[in-house]
Amino acid sequence: MIAPHRRLHLLFAASTLLASLQPLTGCAAPDPTPDEALRRAFPDQAAAVLSVGPGFLRSGGGLERAAAGRRGGVVARLPSDGSGEILFALDGGEALRVREVGAEGEAMLADRAVAYRRAGGSSFWTATPAGVEEWLLLDAAAVQREAPVAAWEVQGGALAERDGAIEIADAAGAVRLRVTAPAAYAAGGREVGARLAARGTRIELFVDAEGEQVLVDPEWQSPAPPAMGTRRTRHAAAPLGTGVLVTGGTGIAGTSLATTELYDPAEGAWSSSSPAPGSMRRARTDHASIALDSDRVLVIGGDSSGANSTYEVYDALAMEWAIGGAIPLRDPSDDQPAPLYRHTATRLAGASGEVLIVGGQGDLNQLVVFKNVFRYDPSTGELTEAAPLLEARTQHTATLLDSGEVLVVGGYHGTGLQSTELYNPALDRWRSGPMLMEMAERYLHTATRLQDGRVLVVGYTPVPEIYDPATETFSAGEPMVNDSSRFGHSATLLPNGCVLVAGGRLRSSHSSDAELYNPDEDRWIVTAPLPAPRAYHEATYLEEDGSVMLTGGEDQSQKLATAERFTLGQPGEACADRCECQSGFCVDGVCCDTACGSGACDACSVAAGATADGTCSPLTGPACDDGNVCTSGDACREGTCAGANDDTAACDDHNPCTRDACSRGLCVGTNDDGGDCDDGDRCTRNFCQGGSCASEPITCDATDECHRNGTCDPETGGCVPPRKEDGVTCEGGGVCVGGDCIHDLPEASSSSQGGAGAAGSSQGGAGAAGAAEGAGGAGSGPATDDDGGCGCRAAGAAAPGGGAAAALLMAAAASRASRRRRSPRPATPR
């Protein structure tokens, strides 16, 4: 017998031997796929690697994104084998070729990503709006702090390091691709640093980790808009042609600027050389600018030199600035000419294209605030004074309504204002508008007209408000996810009907937050933040591609020259809300080219059955419900839900006067004249006839000889028979009294009793009269229908037939008295 402890030793030795033989016997566990390894090592980041973007499709021996990227984005074609070249297509037919060092093996589709095995780990490529993003999953043995963990060889472009990124320029020197490494994670999801370096034609990646597994994400994207040539804040910007014209502002020295810059989205560059557009005639800050048409921009106010402000127009066709004249404003304290700052300029409705200039201040300390209003006529170039505001204000908003009126909200005049005003251009007249709902001051806020005509007001107080011109009232909107009390921010209406609110000043800092407002659901969606905080910047909508250009501004005390371009998702890009998509349609988790219906037979993502992400596709095969109870086996057929006729199914045509059955896919009813129905009228009797609910009126016959035929009460369905007049004869020689037939009335009195009879008759009359009086005849007052529970009523003289009824009652009483035996009354004791 083997001892128990020896058995345990033998079992352990056998298991060890079996484990050592597994590789030889083919029983070794297979290596995990790259996506399995990623999910195990970085479960919190796996979804951001594998489940974003439109995905890729195999095409022509390579892989291409399943949906087009954003306008101006990088188009990348991935190789079918990791050792091949990644091709970045550029405008004009040029291309950049990139080969990842150490990548190898066949490309694998892993959800929406493309995975390759590589030396020391795996790589994953995902499509982004502006290019592609590569995530590297690196084994611990491949990670050394002082050595590159990955490298790429680049052909067709020159490399340069700038601001932590690698820029790749084409033969003409234009930057066409920008590579960054914005995020890196070590074991457990801990963030670590990452940096890129350029070594000739080679890009190298370093991470701040040693001997531990790492996940890092180089991004390959089109470059952001280049910075302006001048740092500026409190400037103005307006669309000009397809570009953006930026004018004036306050520079780094704190002085006003006369310089201007024009951004050309086609060239992706700024131009500041004269005469396109050159400098303005006057340096300006806190001024206003507005496009008069596609070729001209009006700038007004903000002059830093001279006693008063002026206005001038830039003409792109003539490529020159033309001074228009002075703004006739005077300081009320000394009646001297005064400049104009922080006013508004609003295009009025109509073909004339007039501009309304409202309010403002005469100094940058808000000591002189104007109620002056002007109208600029672009056809004549003249500025004329209009009816003044009801209340002086600056730092307000002015919004054109669908009605043609202009809504002016809030502002500042010694304190923040809660009031609003409405201007009628046809009458040149102002009237008071509703007070702001929040009962709190608003200035340096924004007001944006929504596509349905309402106005969204955001800023300076914690709760946004929405003005409804139909009711001329303000109502509270949903607060922003981040701080709604920001000011100096921007708000821009997007082509999908949503509003982009970006940046701004908080009470103690500046913000880089950006959120989208969905007016259909009154909710906010957080979108990608700005690369850096900014306030007092300008946001200009570009109609050509639906993007928004943000320029300049300030971050704390630093003036900014940078520019950012916000673009909405194109079909196929991931989304959670329609506001994220330029089309305004988010279906199956991707931006869709159409609304794509609401049934089960349409899809807009490959995961849901579409041919490509972002393209609405009719489905064939999935089960559905066609809404017809007389069919079964319903399924999608080329986008339409249809089923086979099922004559065995039960149905109801909602007609109570038919017997129903399914026949050839239809619910068919046959007449059922024995059925019950109800037409809803209490005063009719209903019956089914000829498949319809017929009716006849309820008749109310008299219940007895002392009542007449009645009518039906529509509330209860009961009969109400009226009484006949008192004194009418009834059955058995009786008479009707109070609705009852009375039979014990006496016959007429006789004189056959002789003289005594006459006397008795006289006494009887007196007795009858007394009886009648005792019965309440003479002193009972007006007659009523209340019979006191005895079934009779006393008819007074005022009642119908009252005299006859009284006589009958008196006669009856006398008859009863004459028949009553009288007994002697006992003597009264003395």
C-alpha positions in Angstrom: 0.0 0.0 0.0 1.3 3.4 -1.0 1.3 6.0 1.8 -1.1 9.0 1.3 1.6 11.6 1.3 3.5 9.6 -1.4 0.4 9.5 -3.5 0.3 13.3 -3.5 3.9 13.5 -4.6 3.2 11.1 -7.5 0.2 13.1 -8.6 2.1 16.3 -8.5 5.0 14.8 -10.5 2.6 13.4 -13.1 0.8 16.8 -13.6 4.2 18.5 -14.0 5.3 16.0 -16.6 2.0 16.3 -18.5 2.4 20.1 -18.6 5.9 19.8 -19.9 4.7 17.4 -22.7 1.8 19.6 -23.8 3.8 21.6 -26.4 5.0 18.3 -27.8 1.6 16.8 -28.1 -0.1 19.8 -29.6 -2.2 20.6 -26.5 -0.7 24.0 -25.8 -3.2 26.9 -25.3 -3.3 29.1 -28.4 -1.9 32.6 -28.2 -4.7 35.1 -27.6 -5.7 37.3 -30.5 -4.6 40.9 -30.3 -8.0 42.2 -29.3 -8.3 39.5 -26.6 -5.0 40.5 -25.2 -6.0 44.1 -25.3 -9.3 43.5 -23.4 -7.4 41.5 -20.7 -4.7 44.0 -20.2 -6.6 47.3 -20.6 -10.3 46.6 -20.1 -11.2 50.2 -19.4 -9.5 51.5 -22.7 -10.5 48.6 -25.0 -13.7 50.1 -26.2 -12.0 53.3 -27.2 -9.6 51.3 -29.3 -11.9 48.7 -30.8 -15.4 50.3 -31.0 -15.1 53.8 -32.4 -15.1 55.2 -35.9 -16.7 53.9 -39.0 -14.5 50.8 -39.3 -12.6 49.5 -42.3 -13.4 47.4 -45.4 -11.1 45.2 -47.4 -10.6 46.6 -50.8 -8.1 45.9 -53.6 -5.6 44.1 -51.5 -5.7 46.7 -48.7 -8.1 48.2 -46.2 -10.0 51.5 -46.4 -12.3 53.3 -44.0 -15.9 52.3 -44.4 -17.1 55.9 -44.6 -15.6 59.1 -45.9 -13.8 61.3 -43.3 -14.3 65.0 -42.7 -13.5 67.5 -45.3 -9.8 68.2 -45.2 -9.1 65.1 -43.2 -6.3 62.6 -44.0 -7.2 59.6 -46.2 -5.3 56.5 -45.2 -5.1 53.1 -46.9 -3.8 50.3 -44.7 -1.8 47.3 -46.0 -3.1 43.7 -46.0 0.1 42.7 -44.3 1.7 44.6 -41.4 5.0 44.8 -43.2 3.5 46.7 -46.0 3.2 50.5 -46.5 0.5 52.7 -45.1 -0.5 55.1 -47.8 -1.6 58.6 -46.9 -3.3 60.3 -49.9 -2.9 64.1 -50.2 -4.7 66.6 -52.4 -3.3 66.9 -55.9 -2.5 63.2 -56.2 0.5 63.2 -54.0 1.0 60.6 -51.3 3.0 59.9 -48.1 4.3 56.4 -47.6 4.8 55.1 -44.0 6.2 51.7 -43.0 6.0 50.7 -39.3 9.2 49.0 -38.1 8.6 45.5 -36.7 4.9 45.1 -37.9 4.1 41.9 -39.6 1.5 39.4 -40.4 -2.0 39.5 -42.0 -4.3 42.4 -41.1 -7.1 41.3 -38.8 -10.5 43.0 -38.4 -11.2 43.4 -34.7 -14.6 45.1 -34.3 -14.1 48.5 -36.0 -10.3 48.4 -35.8 -7.6 46.8 -37.9 -5.0 44.8 -35.9 -1.5 43.6 -36.8 1.0 41.6 -34.8 4.4 43.3 -34.3 7.6 42.7 -32.4 6.9 43.1 -28.8 3.1 43.4 -29.0 0.3 44.4 -31.4 -0.9 47.5 -33.2 -4.5 48.7 -33.8 -5.6 51.3 -36.3 -9.0 53.1 -36.0 -10.5 55.8 -38.3 -11.0 59.3 -36.8 -12.8 62.3 -38.2 -9.5 63.9 -39.3 -7.4 60.9 -40.1 -6.4 57.7 -38.3 -5.3 56.8 -34.8 -2.9 53.9 -34.0 -2.9 52.2 -30.6 0.2 50.2 -29.7 -0.2 47.4 -27.1 3.4 46.8 -26.0 4.7 43.9 -23.9 6.6 44.6 -20.7 9.8 43.3 -22.2 9.6 45.8 -25.1 9.3 48.9 -22.9 12.4 50.7 -21.9 12.4 54.4 -20.8 15.5 55.5 -22.7 14.9 53.5 -25.9 12.2 54.0 -28.6 9.3 51.5 -28.2 8.2 52.0 -31.9 9.4 53.6 -35.1 8.1 54.5 -38.5 9.9 55.2 -41.8 8.4 58.0 -43.8 8.8 58.6 -47.6 7.6 61.6 -49.6 7.7 64.2 -46.8 10.1 66.2 -44.6 9.8 65.7 -40.8 10.0 68.5 -38.2 9.4 68.6 -34.5 7.0 71.4 -33.3 5.2 71.8 -30.0 5.5 68.1 -29.1 4.3 66.9 -32.5 5.9 65.7 -35.7 4.8 67.7 -38.7 5.3 66.1 -42.2 5.5 68.7 -45.0 5.2 68.1 -48.8 7.8 69.1 -51.4 6.4 72.7 -51.4 6.9 73.0 -47.6 3.2 72.8 -46.7 2.5 70.7 -43.6 0.2 67.9 -44.7 0.3 65.5 -41.8 0.7 66.0 -38.0 1.6 63.1 -35.7 1.0 63.3 -32.0 0.9 60.9 -29.0 -1.7 62.4 -26.7 -2.3 59.4 -24.4 -0.4 56.5 -22.9 -1.3 54.1 -20.2 0.7 51.6 -18.1 -0.6 48.5 -16.2 -3.9 49.1 -14.5 -4.7 52.1 -16.7 -2.2 54.5 -15.0 -1.4 57.4 -17.3 2.2 57.8 -18.3 4.0 60.3 -20.5 4.8 59.8 -24.2 6.9 61.8 -26.7 7.8 61.7 -30.4 11.1 62.5 -32.0 12.2 63.0 -35.6 15.4 61.3 -36.8 15.8 62.1 -40.5 13.1 60.2 -42.2 12.2 58.2 -39.1 9.7 59.0 -36.4 10.5 57.4 -33.0 8.1 57.0 -30.0 9.2 57.0 -26.3 7.2 56.3 -23.2 7.9 57.2 -19.6 7.8 53.6 -18.3 10.1 50.7 -17.7 9.5 46.9 -17.9 5.7 47.1 -17.8 2.9 46.7 -20.3 1.9 49.9 -22.1 -0.9 51.1 -24.3 -0.1 54.3 -26.3 -1.9 56.0 -29.2 0.0 57.9 -31.9 -2.5 60.0 -34.0 -2.0 60.7 -37.7 -4.2 63.6 -38.7 -4.5 66.7 -40.9 -2.9 69.7 -39.2 -5.1 72.2 -37.3 -5.5 75.6 -38.9 -2.3 77.5 -38.6 -2.0 80.3 -36.0 -2.7 83.9 -36.9 0.3 86.2 -37.4 -0.8 88.3 -34.4 -2.0 87.5 -30.9 -5.3 89.3 -30.4 -8.3 89.4 -28.2 -11.6 91.4 -28.2 -11.3 91.5 -32.0 -14.0 91.0 -34.6 -14.5 88.4 -37.3 -16.9 88.0 -40.2 -17.2 85.6 -43.1 -15.8 86.9 -46.4 -16.3 84.8 -49.4 -15.5 81.2 -48.2 -13.0 82.5 -45.6 -12.9 84.5 -42.4 -11.8 88.1 -42.0 -10.3 88.9 -38.6 -10.0 92.6 -37.7 -8.3 94.6 -35.0 -8.5 93.7 -31.3 -6.1 94.2 -28.4 -2.5 92.9 -28.9 0.1 91.6 -26.4 1.1 95.1 -25.5 -2.4 96.0 -24.5 -2.8 98.4 -27.4 -5.5 98.4 -30.1 -4.6 96.8 -33.5 -5.3 98.0 -37.0 -4.1 94.8 -38.6 -6.3 92.3 -40.2 -6.0 88.7 -41.3 -7.9 86.6 -43.9 -8.1 82.8 -43.6 -8.5 80.8 -46.8 -9.8 77.3 -46.0 -8.9 76.1 -49.5 -5.2 77.0 -48.9 -5.4 76.4 -45.1 -3.4 79.6 -44.6 -3.8 83.2 -43.3 -3.0 86.2 -45.4 -2.2 89.6 -43.8 -0.3 91.3 -46.6 -1.7 94.4 -48.3 -3.9 94.9 -50.2 -5.5 91.5 -49.3 -6.7 92.6 -46.8 -4.1 94.9 -45.4 -4.7 97.2 -42.4 -7.8 99.2 -41.5 -7.7 103.0 -41.6 -8.1 103.0 -37.8 -6.9 100.8 -35.0 -10.0 99.2 -33.3 -10.9 97.1 -30.3 -14.3 96.0 -28.9 -15.8 97.0 -32.2 -18.3 95.1 -34.4 -18.0 93.6 -37.9 -20.6 92.1 -40.2 -20.7 90.8 -43.7 -22.8 93.0 -46.1 -22.6 90.4 -48.9 -20.0 87.8 -50.1 -17.5 90.5 -51.0 -17.9 93.3 -48.4 -17.5 93.6 -44.6 -18.5 96.5 -42.5 -16.5 97.3 -39.3 -17.9 100.0 -37.0 -16.7 101.6 -33.8 -13.9 100.7 -31.4 -11.6 103.5 -32.6 -8.6 103.9 -30.3 -7.6 107.3 -31.7 -9.6 110.4 -32.3 -12.5 111.8 -30.2 -15.2 109.7 -31.9 -15.6 106.4 -33.7 -15.8 105.8 -37.4 -16.9 103.0 -39.7 -15.3 101.6 -42.8 -15.9 98.8 -45.4 -13.5 96.3 -46.8 -14.2 95.5 -50.5 -12.6 92.2 -51.5 -13.1 92.9 -55.2 -11.3 96.3 -55.0 -9.0 94.9 -52.2 -9.2 98.1 -50.2 -10.6 99.7 -47.1 -12.9 102.7 -47.6 -13.6 104.9 -44.6 -17.3 105.7 -44.3 -17.5 108.5 -41.8 -17.9 109.3 -38.2 -20.5 108.0 -35.8 -22.4 111.0 -34.3 -22.1 110.3 -30.6 -21.5 112.8 -27.8 -20.5 112.3 -24.2 -23.6 113.5 -22.1 -21.3 114.7 -19.3 -19.4 117.3 -21.4 -21.3 117.2 -24.8 -18.0 116.3 -26.5 -17.6 113.7 -29.4 -17.4 110.2 -27.9 -16.1 106.8 -29.3 -18.3 103.7 -29.3 -17.4 100.3 -27.9 -19.2 97.0 -27.1 -22.2 97.7 -29.2 -24.1 95.3 -31.5 -24.5 95.1 -35.3 -27.4 93.1 -36.7 -28.5 92.6 -40.3 -32.2 93.5 -40.7 -34.6 91.4 -42.8 -35.3 92.5 -46.4 -33.5 93.0 -49.6 -31.9 96.3 -48.5 -29.6 94.5 -46.1 -29.6 97.4 -43.6 -27.5 97.0 -40.5 -28.9 98.0 -37.0 -26.2 99.3 -34.6 -27.5 99.3 -31.0 -26.3 100.8 -27.7 -22.7 100.5 -26.5 -20.4 102.5 -24.3 -18.2 105.6 -24.7 -15.3 104.3 -22.6 -13.9 100.9 -21.5 -15.0 101.4 -17.9 -18.7 101.5 -18.6 -19.1 105.0 -17.2 -20.7 106.4 -20.4 -23.5 104.1 -21.7 -25.5 105.0 -24.8 -29.1 104.4 -25.8 -28.3 105.6 -29.3 -29.4 103.5 -32.3 -28.2 103.8 -35.9 -29.1 102.2 -39.3 -26.5 101.7 -42.0 -27.6 101.5 -45.6 -25.1 99.5 -47.7 -26.5 100.8 -50.9 -25.6 104.4 -50.0 -23.0 103.9 -47.4 -24.8 106.3 -45.1 -25.4 106.0 -41.4 -28.6 107.5 -40.0 -29.9 107.8 -36.5 -32.9 105.7 -35.5 -35.3 105.7 -32.6 -33.3 105.4 -29.3 -33.5 102.5 -26.9 -35.9 102.7 -24.0 -32.9 102.1 -21.7 -29.2 102.7 -22.3 -27.2 99.5 -22.4 -23.9 97.9 -23.4 -22.5 94.3 -23.6 -26.0 93.2 -24.6 -27.2 91.0 -27.4 -29.4 91.9 -30.4 -31.1 89.0 -32.4 -33.2 89.2 -35.5 -36.5 87.3 -35.1 -38.5 85.6 -37.9 -41.0 88.4 -37.6 -38.4 91.0 -38.7 -38.3 92.5 -35.2 -35.0 92.7 -33.3 -34.8 91.3 -29.7 -32.4 93.1 -27.4 -31.6 91.2 -24.2 -29.9 92.3 -21.0 -26.7 94.2 -21.0 -25.0 96.6 -18.5 -25.7 100.1 -17.3 -24.2 100.6 -13.8 -25.3 97.1 -13.0 -26.4 94.1 -15.0 -29.8 94.4 -16.7 -32.8 92.0 -16.6 -34.9 93.9 -19.1 -35.4 93.3 -22.8 -36.6 95.4 -25.7 -38.1 94.8 -29.2 -37.4 97.0 -32.2 -39.8 97.2 -35.2 -37.8 98.4 -38.2 -40.9 99.2 -40.3 -42.1 101.6 -37.6 -38.7 102.6 -36.2 -40.2 102.0 -32.8 -39.1 100.2 -29.6 -41.3 98.5 -27.1 -40.6 96.8 -23.8 -40.1 93.1 -23.9 -40.6 90.5 -21.1 -38.2 90.5 -18.1 -35.7 87.7 -18.0 -37.1 84.7 -16.1 -34.1 84.2 -13.9 -34.5 87.6 -12.3 -30.7 87.9 -12.5 -28.5 90.2 -14.6 -27.1 89.0 -17.9 -24.3 90.7 -19.8 -21.4 89.3 -21.9 -23.9 86.5 -22.7 -25.0 85.1 -26.0 -28.4 84.9 -27.7 -28.9 82.5 -30.7 -31.9 82.2 -32.9 -32.9 78.6 -33.3 -34.3 77.1 -36.5 -37.8 77.1 -35.1 -37.6 80.9 -34.3 -37.0 80.7 -30.6 -33.9 82.3 -29.0 -31.5 80.5 -26.7 -29.9 82.8 -24.2 -26.8 81.5 -22.4 -24.3 83.0 -19.9 -23.7 84.9 -16.8 -26.4 83.1 -14.8 -26.6 79.4 -14.0 -29.7 78.6 -16.0 -30.1 79.2 -19.8 -33.3 80.7 -21.0 -35.4 80.3 -24.1 -37.4 83.2 -25.6 -40.6 82.1 -27.5 -41.7 84.9 -29.8 -45.2 83.3 -30.2 -45.9 84.0 -26.5 -43.3 86.7 -25.9 -42.1 84.9 -22.8 -38.9 83.4 -21.4 -38.7 79.9 -19.9 -35.9 78.1 -18.2 -33.8 75.7 -20.3 -31.7 72.8 -19.2 -28.4 73.9 -17.6 -25.2 73.0 -19.4 -23.3 69.9 -18.2 -20.5 72.2 -17.2 -20.8 75.8 -15.9 -23.7 77.7 -17.5 -22.7 80.9 -15.9 -19.7 81.5 -18.2 -19.4 84.7 -20.1 -17.2 85.9 -23.0 -17.9 82.6 -24.7 -19.2 81.9 -28.2 -22.5 80.3 -29.4 -23.0 79.3 -33.0 -26.0 77.8 -34.8 -25.0 74.7 -36.8 -26.5 73.4 -40.0 -28.2 70.5 -38.1 -30.1 73.0 -36.0 -28.1 72.5 -32.8 -25.9 75.2 -31.1 -22.2 75.0 -30.3 -21.2 76.8 -27.1 -17.4 77.0 -26.6 -15.0 78.4 -24.1 -15.6 81.5 -22.1 -14.6 83.0 -18.8 -15.6 81.4 -15.5 -15.5 83.3 -12.2 -11.9 82.5 -11.5 -10.5 80.9 -14.7 -11.0 80.4 -18.4 -12.7 77.4 -19.9 -11.9 75.0 -22.7 -15.3 73.2 -22.5 -17.4 72.8 -25.6 -21.0 71.6 -25.6 -23.8 71.1 -28.1 -27.4 72.1 -27.4 -30.2 69.9 -28.8 -33.3 72.1 -29.0 -35.6 69.2 -29.8 -34.8 67.6 -26.4 -33.6 70.6 -24.5 -30.4 68.9 -23.5 -26.7 69.4 -23.7 -24.1 67.1 -25.1 -20.4 67.4 -24.2 -18.2 67.4 -27.2 -14.4 67.4 -27.6 -12.9 70.3 -25.6 -10.8 73.0 -27.1 -7.1 72.3 -27.1 -6.6 75.2 -24.7 -8.9 77.5 -22.7 -10.0 80.7 -24.4 -12.5 83.6 -23.8 -13.3 86.8 -25.7 -12.6 85.0 -28.9 -14.6 85.0 -32.2 -16.5 82.0 -33.7 -17.4 82.2 -37.4 -19.6 79.8 -39.2 -18.3 78.8 -42.7 -21.1 77.9 -45.0 -19.0 76.0 -47.5 -18.4 73.0 -45.3 -20.5 73.7 -42.2 -17.5 74.1 -39.9 -16.9 76.8 -37.2 -13.6 78.7 -37.0 -12.6 79.9 -33.5 -9.9 82.6 -33.5 -7.8 84.4 -30.9 -9.1 85.4 -27.5 -7.3 85.1 -24.2 -6.3 82.6 -21.6 -5.9 84.3 -18.2 -3.6 87.2 -19.1 -2.2 85.6 -22.3 -3.4 86.8 -25.7 -3.9 84.1 -28.3 -3.0 83.8 -31.9 -4.2 80.2 -32.3 -7.2 79.2 -34.3 -9.4 76.1 -34.1 -11.8 74.6 -36.6 -14.8 72.7 -35.3 -16.3 70.2 -37.7 -19.3 67.9 -37.3 -19.3 64.2 -37.9 -19.7 62.9 -41.4 -21.7 59.8 -42.4 -20.1 56.7 -40.8 -18.5 58.5 -37.8 -19.6 57.4 -34.3 -22.2 59.4 -32.6 -24.5 59.4 -29.6 -26.7 62.3 -30.6 -27.9 63.8 -33.8 -26.2 67.1 -32.9 -22.8 65.5 -33.4 -23.6 64.8 -37.1 -23.6 67.4 -39.9 -26.6 65.6 -41.5 -28.5 65.9 -38.2 -29.1 62.1 -38.2 -27.6 59.7 -35.7 -28.8 56.1 -36.5 -27.4 52.8 -35.1 -24.6 54.7 -33.3 -23.2 56.4 -36.5 -23.9 59.6 -38.4 -26.3 58.7 -41.2 -26.8 60.2 -44.6 -30.6 60.2 -44.1 -33.1 59.8 -41.3 -33.2 56.1 -42.3 -36.8 55.5 -41.2 -37.7 54.3 -37.8 -38.6 50.7 -38.5 -36.7 47.4 -38.2 -36.1 47.2 -42.0 -33.5 50.0 -42.3 -30.0 50.2 -40.9 -27.1 52.6 -41.1 -24.2 50.7 -39.5 -22.5 47.5 -40.6 -23.2 46.1 -37.2 -26.9 46.6 -37.7 -26.8 45.1 -41.2 -26.1 48.1 -43.5 -23.7 47.7 -46.4 -21.5 50.5 -45.0 -21.4 52.7 -41.9 -23.3 55.9 -42.5 -25.3 54.8 -45.6 -28.9 53.9 -44.9 -29.5 50.5 -46.3 -32.8 48.6 -46.8 -32.6 45.2 -45.0 -33.8 41.8 -46.2 -34.3 38.9 -43.7 -34.7 40.3 -40.2 -38.0 39.6 -38.4 -40.3 42.5 -38.1 -44.0 43.4 -37.5 -45.9 44.8 -40.5 -48.8 45.8 -38.2 -51.3 43.4 -40.0 -52.9 40.8 -37.7 -53.9 38.8 -40.8 -50.3 37.9 -41.7 -47.7 35.8 -40.1 -44.0 35.2 -40.5 -43.3 38.9 -41.0 -39.8 39.7 -42.3 -37.9 42.5 -44.0 -37.8 42.4 -47.8 -35.7 45.1 -49.4 -36.5 47.6 -46.6 -40.2 46.8 -46.4 -41.8 44.7 -43.7 -44.2 42.1 -45.1 -45.8 38.8 -44.0 -47.7 35.9 -45.6 -51.5 35.9 -45.5 -52.8 33.9 -42.6 -56.6 33.1 -42.8 -56.5 31.2 -39.5 -55.6 34.3 -37.5 -58.2 36.2 -35.4 -59.0 39.8 -36.2 -61.3 42.6 -35.2 -62.5 45.3 -37.6 -63.8 47.3 -34.6 -67.4 47.1 -35.9 -69.7 45.5 -33.2 -72.3 44.6 -35.9 -70.1 42.2 -37.9 -68.5 38.8 -37.4 -64.8 39.1 -38.3 -62.4 36.7 -40.0 -59.0 37.0 -41.9 -59.2 36.5 -45.6 -56.3 37.0 -48.0 -54.5 39.2 -45.6 -57.5 41.4 -44.8 -59.9 41.5 -41.9 -63.3 40.9 -43.4 -66.6 41.4 -41.5 -70.0 39.9 -42.3 -73.2 41.4 -41.0 -74.4 40.3 -37.5 -77.9 41.6 -37.0 -78.1 39.9 -33.7 -75.2 41.7 -32.2 -75.3 44.3 -29.5 -74.2 47.9 -30.2 -74.4 51.3 -28.6 -74.5 54.6 -30.4 -73.7 56.5 -27.2 -77.2 58.2 -27.0 -79.0 57.3 -23.7 -82.3 58.2 -25.2 -82.2 55.7 -28.0 -82.7 51.9 -28.2 -79.9 50.4 -30.4 -79.8 47.3 -32.5 -77.5 45.9 -35.3 -79.1 46.1 -38.7 -77.3 45.6 -42.1 -73.9 45.7 -40.4 -74.5 49.1 -38.8 -75.7 50.2 -35.5 -79.3 51.4 -35.9 -81.4 53.2 -33.3 -84.9 54.4 -32.5 -85.9 57.0 -29.9 -87.1 56.0 -26.5 -90.8 57.0 -26.0 -92.1 58.0 -22.6 -95.8 57.0 -22.3 -97.9 58.3 -19.4 -97.8 56.1 -16.3 -101.5 56.7 -15.4 -104.5 58.9 -16.2 -103.2 61.8 -14.1 -99.9 62.1 -16.1 -99.1 63.0 -19.7 -96.6 61.4 -22.1 -93.1 62.5 -21.1 -89.6 63.0 -22.5 -86.3 61.2 -22.1 -83.6 62.7 -19.9 -80.3 62.6 -22.0 -78.2 62.5 -18.8 -79.8 59.5 -17.2 -81.9 57.9 -20.0 -84.9 57.9 -17.7 -88.5 59.2 -18.5 -89.9 62.3 -16.9 -93.8 62.3 -17.3 -95.5 65.6 -16.4 -98.6 65.7 -14.2 -102.0 66.6 -15.5 -103.8 69.7 -14.1 -105.7 69.2 -10.9 -109.5 68.6 -11.3 -109.2 66.5 -14.5 -111.5 63.5 -14.3 -109.9 60.1 -13.9 -110.9 56.4 -13.6 -114.0 55.6 -11.6 -115.3 59.1 -11.5 -112.4 60.4 -9.6 -110.5 63.6 -10.2 -106.7 64.2 -10.5 -105.2 66.1 -7.6 -101.4 66.5 -7.4 -100.9 63.7 -9.8 -103.2 61.2 -7.9 -106.7 60.0 -8.8 -109.1 60.9 -5.8 -112.4 58.9 -5.5 -113.9 59.9 -2.1 -115.3 63.3 -3.1 -119.0 64.0 -1.9 -121.9 64.6 -4.2 -123.3 68.1 -4.5 -125.3 69.2 -1.3 -129.3 68.8 -1.3 -132.1 70.9 0.2 -134.3 67.8 0.9 -133.7 68.3 4.7 -135.9 71.4 4.8 -135.2 74.5 6.6 -132.8 72.8 8.9 -131.0 71.7 5.8 -130.5 75.2 4.7 -129.2 76.2 8.0 -127.2 73.0 8.1 -126.0 73.8 4.6 -124.9 77.1 5.8 -123.2 75.6 8.8 -121.8 72.9 6.7 -120.4 75.6 4.4 -118.8 77.3 7.3 -117.5 73.9 8.5 -116.2 73.1 5.1 -114.5 76.5 4.9 -113.0 75.8 8.3 -111.9 72.4 7.2 -110.4 73.8 4.1 -108.7 76.5 6.1 -107.4 73.9 8.6 -106.1 71.9 5.6 -104.0 74.8 4.7 -106.2 76.1 1.8 -106.6 79.8 2.8 -103.4 80.3 4.8 -101.0 77.8 3.2 -99.3 80.3 0.9 -98.1 79.6 -2.7 -98.7 76.1 -4.0 -95.7 73.7 -4.3 -94.9 70.4 -5.8 -93.9 69.1 -2.4 -96.7 66.9 -1.2 -95.2 66.3 2.2 -95.1 62.6 1.6 -98.9 62.1 1.4 -99.2 62.0 -2.4 -101.4 65.1 -2.5 -100.9 68.8 -2.7 -103.0 71.8 -1.7 -103.8 73.9 -4.7 -103.9 77.6 -3.7 -105.7 80.2 -5.7 -102.4 81.0 -7.5 -102.0 77.4 -8.7 -103.5 76.2 -12.0 -107.0 75.1 -11.3 -106.6 76.3 -7.8 -110.2 77.5 -7.3 -111.7 74.2 -8.4 -109.2 72.2 -6.4 -110.0 74.3 -3.3 -113.7 73.8 -3.7 -113.3 70.0 -4.1 -111.2 69.8 -1.0 -113.6 71.9 1.0 -116.5 69.7 -0.2 -114.6 66.6 0.8 -113.9 68.0 4.2 -117.5 69.0 4.8 -118.7 65.5 3.8 -116.3 63.9 6.3 -117.4 66.3 9.0 -121.1 65.6 8.5 -120.6 61.9 8.8 -118.6 62.1 11.9 -120.5 61.2 15.1 -120.4 63.9 17.7 -120.1 62.9 21.4 -121.1 65.2 24.2 -118.3 67.3 25.6 -117.8 66.8 29.4 -118.5 69.8 31.6 -115.6 71.8 32.5 -114.9 71.8 36.2 -115.3 75.0 37.9 
